[in-house]
């Protein structure tokens, strides 16, 4: 009698309103497998924008009708979540989501809130070169910080100023010498092109002694190019000049 008298709670409905699709509609099995293999867990280092980008890239690989494509995104997206992210989704109000754009906005607002955006922006503005960090490593690190701070709105001019003023004085001096003038006098596009140049990316600037020598070592991956050789000679001369001052 006790078993018969027990009340079984109803299973709550999904947060997504069931999209309208034909009875014969089927999601491609390969598509489903790829989504299940690329889940977002919602932890601190997980980037929700990257997840959305990858999710949409996978969806675009498979062709459905226009209405079906919207339905596929809504049906598949919960399957791409795990751990904290899946818990968040399950706690949304039932039938709260009616469109893919609404789903995307709710997801981004939860896992990329204004507080996180502000923290990342402050880290960019206060950027500084690390001890023993090469020029190339510093530039790549700043670019990675910018990539993660989606919608930062910083212009190229501001980014170049942040980067230059974040470098230590010896690196600023060498950068000015290689540029042939004060680096900040370059246009933003020229400065970006200069830093992204494949030759500069082959340089390895390292600090061998933090106290006495401040010697920068420069290495090229390919020394066969004449321009590279001339640049190498110039940098070696600058290194010797700097060493003589300490």
C-alpha positions, 0 to 999 in steps of 0.5 A, spaced: 500 500 500 505 504 501 508 503 494 502 505 491 501 511 495 507 514 493 507 520 489 512 520 483 514 527 481 513 529 474 519 530 470 521 537 468 520 540 461 526 542 457 528 549 457 527 549 450 521 549 446 520 543 442 522 546 435 517 544 429 520 539 425 517 534 420 516 527 423 521 524 418 526 529 420 533 525 422 539 529 425 545 526 421 549 521 426 556 523 424 554 530 426 551 528 432 558 524 434 562 530 433 557 534 437 558 529 443 566 529 442 566 537 443 563 538 450 563 545 454 564 544 461 563 551 464 569 551 468 574 557 468 578 556 462 573 554 458 571 560 453 564 560 451 565 564 444 570 559 442 565 553 443 559 557 440 564 558 434 566 551 434 559 548 435 556 553 429 562 550 424 560 543 425 553 545 424 555 548 417 558 542 415 551 538 414 546 541 410 539 541 413 533 546 410 532 553 413 527 551 418 531 544 420 537 548 421 535 552 426 531 546 430 538 542 429 542 548 433 536 548 439 536 540 439 544 539 439 546 545 443 544 542 450 548 535 448 554 539 447 554 541 454 557 538 460 559 538 468 557 546 470 554 548 463 549 542 463 547 543 470 546 551 468 542 549 462 538 544 466 536 549 471 533 554 466 526 555 467 522 550 462 520 552 455 524 559 456 528 558 450 524 559 443 530 561 438 537 559 437 539 567 438 536 567 445 540 560 447 546 563 444 545 570 448 543 566 455 549 562 454 554 567 453 551 572 458 552 566 463 559 564 461 562 570 459 559 575 464 561 583 464 565 582 470 569 577 466 570 582 461 572 587 465 577 583 468 580 581 462 580 588 459 584 591 465 589 585 464 590 588 457 591 595 459 596 593 464 600 589 460 607 588 461 613 584 459 615 578 463 622 577 466 625 573 461 620 573 456 622 574 449 619 580 444 615 575 440 612 571 446 610 578 449 606 580 443 603 573 442 601 573 449 598 580 448 594 577 442 592 571 445 589 576 451 585 580 446 582 574 442 579 572 449 577 579 451 571 578 446 568 585 444 574 589 447 573 595 442 580 597 442 583 600 436 590 598 433 593 604 435 591 603 442 593 596 442 600 598 439 601 603 445 599 598 450 604 593 448 610 598 447 609 601 454 609 594 457 616 592 454 622 593 458 626 599 456 632 595 453 627 591 449 623 598 447 630 600 445 632 594 440 625 595 437 626 602 435 633 600 432 630 595 428 624 599 426 629 605 424 625 610 428 621 610 434 616 605 433 610 608 436 611 613 430 609 608 425 602 607 423 598 602 427 597 598 420 605 598 419 606 597 427 602 591 426 605 588 420 612 589 423 610 585 429 607 580 425 612 579 420 615 572 419 622 574 420 621 578 427 617 571 429 623 567 428 627 572 433 628 569 440 630 574 445 632 571 451 635 575 458 641 570 460 642 574 466 637 578 470 643 582 474 649 583 470 649 582 463 642 584 460 644 580 454 639 578 448 641 572 444 637 572 437 636 566 433 633 565 426 630 559 424 633 560 417 639 564 416 639 563 408 635 569 407 640 575 405 635 580 409 635 576 415 643 575 415 643 583 415 638 584 420 642 579 424 648 583 424 645 589 426 642 586 432 648 583 434 652 589 433 646 592 438 647 587 443 655 588 443 653 596 444 648 594 450 653 589 453 659 595 453 654 599 457 654 595 463 
